[in-house]
Amino acid sequence: MSGRGGAGGGLDLTQLRTFLAVYRAGSVTAAARLVGLSQPTVTTQLQELEKRLGRQLFERLPRGVTPTSAADELAVRLAGPMDALEAIAGGAADEPAPRPPVHLAGPAEMLGALALPALAGPVARGVRLTVTTGLAEDLLTGLRAGQYDLVISTVRPRGRTVRAEPLMDEEFLLVAAPSVAAGLDPAEIRGAGTDSADLPLVSYAADLPILRRYWRHVFGIRLDAEPAVVVADLRAVAALVAAGGGISVLPRYLIAAHLNSGTLVPLLDPEDPPINTAFLARRAGAPASAHVDLVHDALLAAGRTW
């Protein structure tokens, strides 16, 4: 990888640095500020890099850009070496650069209910945050590419490029509104998979991932049913179930207020409820950052109380 690539030569280091800035910032305008170039120059460098690679790296949106799979692959390969070079070059700077925001990502429900309230202290001390929500595997891919500093993941991260520490255990409860729970017995609940029309299932996804795990863990059977409602937000699932719209399986932390007020009640009290461990992940070898460390430590400390 040379500093300047002519026709048929190696890739241009400046173009690669610009590419990584655009990938992480999510827009050409923001990246231009980060690398100290004009927006047209950044656009030209991206076009030249795409031409040299023979692959489109970004799809242009009305606001910003979104990376293609080719960009994801390139960013994963570049992140470690480029950050190491930046750390060496940055060490010689006369003045420290302004601290960038800490990029935190995770599931929307856990971020909103637990993580962000726990970060009020670091924010009051001057830490800036940029928060992204999404699915665990997508966010871990972004973490490996340097798009995020920290990711809360509900699946165990794999590979040597990511360091992960247990953050908290989610306990899952099968719940309903009191009016729905009245008169239900365990046999009826267990049989919901064979006659879901009589006992509407409200699910986060069409394939019932959380519900199926509960049925397998508690009842030892496969739940084979069609959900009555699919909504990709556990907060919305909780609201519908509390209103009497069916039954669902939800993490205890998310419905604590509903349980305390009695608007949701557990349908069962198994001796061994399903548990899922959430992890706090960061990229191995990422440049040192005092603000990332502050957020990391605050989340781990709060996680011990969740």
Kinemage of the C-alpha trace (Angstrom):
@kinemage 1
@onewidth
@group {chain A} dominant
@subgroup {mainchain}
@vectorlist {calphas} color= white
{ca met a 1} P 0.000 0.000 0.000
{ca ser a 2} L 1.895 3.035 -1.216
{ca gly a 3} L 1.474 6.674 -0.337
{ca arg a 4} L 0.748 7.596 -3.961
{ca gly a 5} L -0.615 5.134 -6.475
{ca gly a 6} L -0.415 5.857 -10.152
{ca ala a 7} L -2.169 3.864 -12.848
{ca gly a 8} L -1.615 0.220 -12.116
{ca gly a 9} L 0.151 1.066 -8.830
{ca gly a 10} L -0.814 0.485 -5.234
{ca leu a 11} L -3.650 2.123 -3.394
{ca asp a 12} L -3.359 5.754 -2.320
{ca leu a 13} L -2.882 6.082 1.440
{ca thr a 14} L -4.555 9.509 1.491
{ca gln a 15} L -7.598 8.126 -0.306
{ca leu a 16} L -7.793 5.248 2.140
{ca arg a 17} L -7.618 7.637 5.091
{ca thr a 18} L -10.393 9.739 3.542
{ca phe a 19} L -12.471 6.627 2.863
{ca leu a 20} L -12.220 5.523 6.491
{ca ala a 21} L -13.236 8.992 7.695
{ca val a 22} L -16.341 8.947 5.454
{ca tyr a 23} L -17.169 5.403 6.560
{ca arg a 24} L -17.023 6.342 10.230
{ca ala a 25} L -18.653 9.763 9.954
{ca gly a 26} L -21.492 8.638 7.695
{ca ser a 27} L -21.268 11.722 5.497
{ca val a 28} L -18.838 13.426 3.127
{ca thr a 29} L -19.334 16.794 4.813
{ca ala a 30} L -18.480 15.518 8.302
{ca ala a 31} L -15.522 13.537 6.997
{ca ala a 32} L -14.147 16.585 5.196
{ca arg a 33} L -13.978 18.417 8.527
{ca leu a 34} L -12.257 15.456 10.164
{ca val a 35} L -9.488 15.157 7.563
{ca gly a 36} L -9.119 18.885 6.875
{ca leu a 37} L -10.091 18.761 3.205
{ca ser a 38} L -12.786 20.420 1.136
{ca gln a 39} L -15.947 18.481 0.400
{ca pro a 40} L -15.250 18.348 -3.376
{ca thr a 41} L -11.765 16.969 -2.667
{ca val a 42} L -13.188 14.225 -0.474
{ca thr a 43} L -15.752 13.345 -3.147
{ca thr a 44} L -13.041 13.203 -5.803
{ca gln a 45} L -10.838 10.971 -3.669
{ca leu a 46} L -13.704 8.568 -3.085
{ca gln a 47} L -14.501 8.429 -6.786
{ca glu a 48} L -10.856 7.735 -7.633
{ca leu a 49} L -10.657 4.991 -4.999
{ca glu a 50} L -13.867 3.382 -6.263
{ca lys a 51} L -12.528 3.504 -9.818
{ca arg a 52} L -9.241 1.908 -8.771
{ca leu a 53} L -11.004 -0.821 -6.789
{ca gly a 54} L -13.678 -1.339 -9.425
{ca arg a 55} L -16.362 -1.430 -6.729
{ca gln a 56} L -18.894 1.027 -5.351
{ca leu a 57} L -18.112 1.897 -1.745
{ca phe a 58} L -21.032 4.124 -0.770
{ca glu a 59} L -24.604 4.723 -1.768
{ca arg a 60} L -25.429 8.407 -1.748
{ca leu a 61} L -28.472 9.371 0.331
{ca pro a 62} L -30.343 12.671 0.654
{ca arg a 63} L -28.467 13.033 3.945
{ca gly a 64} L -25.080 11.378 4.118
{ca val a 65} L -23.988 8.061 2.687
{ca thr a 66} L -24.436 4.396 3.540
{ca pro a 67} L -21.604 1.875 3.043
{ca thr a 68} L -21.871 -1.055 0.663
{ca ser a 69} L -20.675 -4.539 1.576
{ca ala a 70} L -17.421 -3.726 -0.232
{ca ala a 71} L -16.940 -0.731 2.071
{ca asp a 72} L -17.613 -2.889 5.143
{ca glu a 73} L -14.937 -5.363 4.020
{ca leu a 74} L -12.396 -2.644 3.254
{ca ala a 75} L -13.030 -0.806 6.535
{ca val a 76} L -12.504 -3.967 8.582
{ca arg a 77} L -9.133 -4.514 6.862
{ca leu a 78} L -8.058 -0.883 7.213
{ca ala a 79} L -9.205 0.051 10.708
{ca gly a 80} L -6.355 -1.449 12.730
{ca pro a 81} L -3.403 -0.438 10.509
{ca met a 82} L -4.760 3.053 9.804
{ca asp a 83} L -5.482 3.770 13.462
{ca ala a 84} L -1.970 2.629 14.359
{ca leu a 85} L -0.517 5.045 11.781
{ca glu a 86} L -2.721 7.865 13.046
{ca ala a 87} L -1.582 7.211 16.616
{ca ile a 88} L 2.079 7.453 15.575
{ca ala a 89} L 1.508 10.609 13.524
{ca gly a 90} L -0.694 12.160 16.199
{ca gly a 91} L 1.996 11.712 18.813
{ca ala a 92} L 4.066 14.374 17.095
{ca ala a 93} L 1.328 17.003 16.968
{ca asp a 94} L 2.047 20.325 18.672
{ca glu a 95} L -1.517 20.790 19.924
{ca pro a 96} L -3.969 18.111 21.005
{ca ala a 97} L -6.900 17.627 18.656
{ca pro a 98} L -10.401 18.238 19.998
{ca arg a 99} L -11.826 15.128 21.614
{ca pro a 100} L -14.257 13.414 19.227
{ca pro a 101} L -17.577 12.076 20.479
{ca val a 102} L -17.662 8.544 21.823
{ca his a 103} L -19.597 6.350 19.380
{ca leu a 104} L -21.799 3.975 21.383
{ca ala a 105} L -24.118 1.427 19.770
{ca gly a 106} L -26.535 -1.223 21.005
{ca pro a 107} L -30.173 -2.305 21.160
{ca ala a 108} L -32.511 0.681 21.415
{ca glu a 109} L -34.397 -0.646 24.437
{ca met a 110} L -31.312 -1.353 26.540
{ca leu a 111} L -29.678 1.927 25.586
{ca gly a 112} L -32.770 3.914 26.487
{ca ala a 113} L -33.732 2.139 29.682
{ca leu a 114} L -30.309 1.452 31.185
{ca ala a 115} L -27.193 2.632 29.372
{ca leu a 116} L -27.906 6.296 28.641
{ca pro a 117} L -29.187 7.153 32.143
{ca ala a 118} L -25.973 5.603 33.496
{ca leu a 119} L -23.902 7.995 31.366
{ca ala a 120} L -25.282 11.245 32.765
{ca gly a 121} L -22.124 11.619 34.877
{ca pro a 122} L -19.597 11.321 32.024
{ca val a 123} L -21.706 13.661 29.866
{ca ala a 124} L -21.729 16.240 32.672
{ca arg a 125} L -17.928 15.948 32.744
{ca gly a 126} L -17.656 16.893 29.073
{ca val a 127} L -17.950 13.569 27.275
{ca arg a 128} L -19.837 13.826 23.986
{ca leu a 129} L -21.816 10.833 22.719
{ca thr a 130} L -23.069 9.694 19.338
{ca val a 131} L -25.507 6.819 19.832
{ca thr a 132} L -26.601 4.290 17.215
{ca thr a 133} L -29.179 1.532 17.561
{ca gly a 134} L -29.389 -1.692 15.606
{ca leu a 135} L -29.002 -5.458 15.533
{ca ala a 136} L -26.059 -7.029 17.322
{ca glu a 137} L -24.291 -8.612 14.347
{ca asp a 138} L -24.520 -5.438 12.255
{ca leu a 139} L -23.193 -3.329 15.106
{ca leu a 140} L -20.311 -5.716 15.795
{ca thr a 141} L -19.307 -5.504 12.123
{ca gly a 142} L -19.243 -1.723 12.494
{ca leu a 143} L -17.195 -2.035 15.679
{ca arg a 144} L -14.552 -4.154 13.928
{ca ala a 145} L -14.350 -1.517 11.195
{ca gly a 146} L -13.902 1.301 13.693
{ca gln a 147} L -17.348 2.780 13.086
{ca tyr a 148} L -18.156 2.541 16.810
{ca asp a 149} L -16.043 2.769 19.961
{ca leu a 150} L -18.251 0.612 22.170
{ca val a 151} L -21.077 -1.796 21.409
{ca ile a 152} L -23.562 -3.335 23.810
{ca ser a 153} L -24.225 -6.731 22.274
{ca thr a 154} L -26.874 -9.271 23.225
{ca val a 155} L -24.850 -11.992 21.487
{ca arg a 156} L -21.355 -13.036 22.521
{ca pro a 157} L -18.815 -11.373 20.176
{ca arg a 158} L -16.409 -13.765 18.471
{ca gly a 159} L -12.902 -13.293 17.125
{ca arg a 160} L -9.650 -11.779 18.334
{ca thr a 161} L -10.394 -8.304 16.967
{ca val a 162} L -13.040 -7.628 19.648
{ca arg a 163} L -12.672 -7.596 23.431
{ca ala a 164} L -15.929 -8.273 25.253
{ca glu a 165} L -16.838 -8.186 28.934
{ca pro a 166} L -20.101 -9.387 30.509
{ca leu a 167} L -22.291 -6.374 31.212
{ca met a 168} L -25.553 -7.756 32.590
{ca asp a 169} L -27.907 -10.732 32.591
{ca glu a 170} L -31.361 -10.284 31.099
{ca glu a 171} L -34.078 -12.367 32.752
{ca phe a 172} L -37.046 -13.062 30.478
{ca leu a 173} L -40.642 -13.238 31.733
{ca leu a 174} L -43.795 -14.473 30.037
{ca val a 175} L -46.311 -11.714 30.757
{ca ala a 176} L -49.804 -10.470 30.036
{ca ala a 177} L -52.226 -7.843 31.286
{ca pro a 178} L -54.171 -8.939 34.402
{ca ser a 179} L -57.400 -9.169 32.398
{ca val a 180} L -55.759 -11.591 29.973
{ca ala a 181} L -53.958 -13.563 32.674
{ca ala a 182} L -57.161 -14.172 34.644
{ca gly a 183} L -58.300 -17.739 34.200
{ca leu a 184} L -55.276 -18.892 32.164
{ca asp a 185} L -53.592 -22.051 33.378
{ca pro a 186} L -50.148 -23.448 32.421
{ca ala a 187} L -51.657 -25.987 30.027
{ca glu a 188} L -53.394 -23.262 28.040
{ca ile a 189} L -50.213 -21.195 27.958
{ca arg a 190} L -48.071 -24.148 26.897
{ca gly a 191} L -50.518 -24.892 24.098
{ca ala a 192} L -50.411 -21.354 22.716
{ca gly a 193} L -48.117 -22.629 20.008
{ca thr a 194} L -50.792 -24.896 18.581
{ca asp a 195} L -53.712 -22.483 18.819
{ca ser a 196} L -52.329 -18.973 18.822
{ca ala a 197} L -55.631 -17.495 17.657
{ca asp a 198} L -57.060 -18.031 21.156
{ca leu a 199} L -53.939 -16.662 22.839
{ca pro a 200} L -52.443 -13.926 20.613
{ca leu a 201} L -48.655 -13.816 20.588
{ca val a 202} L -46.952 -10.431 20.290
{ca ser a 203} L -43.420 -10.733 18.964
{ca tyr a 204} L -40.352 -8.629 18.244
{ca ala a 205} L -39.820 -10.530 14.958
{ca ala a 206} L -41.793 -12.837 12.699
{ca asp a 207} L -39.693 -15.895 13.606
{ca leu a 208} L -40.514 -15.458 17.334
{ca pro a 209} L -36.878 -15.584 18.548
{ca ile a 210} L -37.515 -14.601 22.177
{ca leu a 211} L -40.777 -16.519 22.516
{ca arg a 212} L -39.313 -19.664 20.978
{ca arg a 213} L -36.357 -19.542 23.290
{ca tyr a 214} L -38.711 -19.298 26.287
{ca trp a 215} L -40.862 -22.210 25.126
{ca arg a 216} L -37.793 -24.365 24.504
{ca his a 217} L -36.191 -23.479 27.841
{ca val a 218} L -39.282 -23.677 30.077
{ca phe a 219} L -41.550 -26.174 28.316
{ca gly a 220} L -38.940 -28.183 26.411
{ca ile a 221} L -40.896 -27.906 23.154
{ca arg a 222} L -40.625 -25.963 19.926
{ca leu a 223} L -43.085 -23.114 19.609
{ca asp a 224} L -44.720 -23.466 16.203
{ca ala a 225} L -47.088 -20.546 15.803
{ca glu a 226} L -47.841 -17.428 13.835
{ca pro a 227} L -47.622 -14.197 15.822
{ca ala a 228} L -50.703 -12.027 16.008
{ca val a 229} L -48.546 -8.868 15.994
{ca val a 230} L -44.939 -8.271 14.941
{ca val a 231} L -43.300 -5.002 16.010
{ca ala a 232} L -39.532 -4.501 16.062
{ca asp a 233} L -39.486 -2.555 19.319
{ca leu a 234} L -39.776 -4.294 22.669
{ca arg a 235} L -41.183 -1.132 24.225
{ca ala a 236} L -44.076 -1.259 21.770
{ca val a 237} L -44.534 -4.970 22.502
{ca ala a 238} L -44.791 -4.183 26.208
{ca ala a 239} L -47.297 -1.373 25.604
{ca leu a 240} L -49.578 -3.567 23.489
{ca val a 241} L -49.463 -6.488 25.915
{ca ala a 242} L -50.172 -4.176 28.870
{ca ala a 243} L -53.227 -2.916 26.978
{ca gly a 244} L -54.560 -6.473 26.738
{ca gly a 245} L -53.415 -7.227 23.202
{ca gly a 246} L -51.944 -10.670 23.900
{ca ile a 247} L -49.008 -12.307 25.655
{ca ser a 248} L -45.274 -12.017 25.111
{ca val a 249} L -41.855 -12.675 26.600
{ca leu a 250} L -39.965 -9.564 27.680
{ca pro a 251} L -36.812 -8.741 29.681
{ca arg a 252} L -37.475 -7.875 33.314
{ca tyr a 253} L -35.463 -4.618 33.207
{ca leu a 254} L -37.708 -3.244 30.475
{ca ile a 255} L -41.020 -3.943 32.196
{ca ala a 256} L -40.052 -3.243 35.812
{ca ala a 257} L -42.416 -0.267 36.021
{ca his a 258} L -45.275 -2.321 34.519
{ca leu a 259} L -44.655 -5.097 37.030
{ca asn a 260} L -44.540 -2.666 39.949
{ca ser a 261} L -47.775 -0.984 38.887
{ca gly a 262} L -49.521 -4.259 38.081
{ca thr a 263} L -50.270 -3.434 34.443
{ca leu a 264} L -48.299 -6.565 33.518
{ca val a 265} L -48.163 -9.801 35.479
{ca pro a 266} L -46.002 -12.904 35.004
{ca leu a 267} L -47.950 -15.902 33.748
{ca leu a 268} L -45.433 -18.400 35.132
{ca asp a 269} L -42.739 -18.489 37.799
{ca pro a 270} L -40.246 -21.108 36.565
{ca glu a 271} L -37.424 -22.131 38.886
{ca asp a 272} L -34.954 -21.652 36.033
{ca pro a 273} L -36.077 -18.697 33.906
{ca pro a 274} L -34.337 -18.001 30.602
{ca ile a 275} L -31.320 -15.723 30.999
{ca asn a 276} L -29.322 -13.946 28.312
{ca thr a 277} L -25.984 -12.225 28.931
{ca ala a 278} L -25.312 -8.853 27.325
{ca phe a 279} L -21.702 -7.871 26.635
{ca leu a 280} L -19.849 -4.581 26.384
{ca ala a 281} L -17.493 -4.836 23.420
{ca arg a 282} L -14.652 -2.686 22.121
{ca arg a 283} L -12.150 -3.231 19.350
{ca ala a 284} L -8.813 -4.735 20.314
{ca gly a 285} L -5.940 -2.420 19.466
{ca ala a 286} L -8.082 0.714 19.132
{ca pro a 287} L -6.271 3.974 19.947
{ca ala a 288} L -6.391 4.957 23.618
{ca ser a 289} L -9.124 7.442 24.509
{ca ala a 290} L -9.807 8.794 27.980
{ca his a 291} L -13.431 9.534 27.103
{ca val a 292} L -14.056 6.045 25.714
{ca asp a 293} L -12.568 4.676 28.925
{ca leu a 294} L -14.897 6.857 31.000
{ca val a 295} L -17.964 5.586 29.167
{ca his a 296} L -16.712 2.005 29.281
{ca asp a 297} L -16.071 2.130 33.038
{ca ala a 298} L -19.362 3.885 33.806
{ca leu a 299} L -21.332 1.234 31.915
{ca leu a 300} L -19.538 -1.659 33.606
{ca ala a 301} L -20.085 -0.089 37.037
{ca ala a 302} L -23.777 0.474 36.336
{ca gly a 303} L -24.127 -3.025 34.891
{ca arg a 304} L -23.314 -4.501 38.283
{ca thr a 305} L -26.498 -2.914 39.639
{ca trp a 306} L -28.858 -3.818 36.779
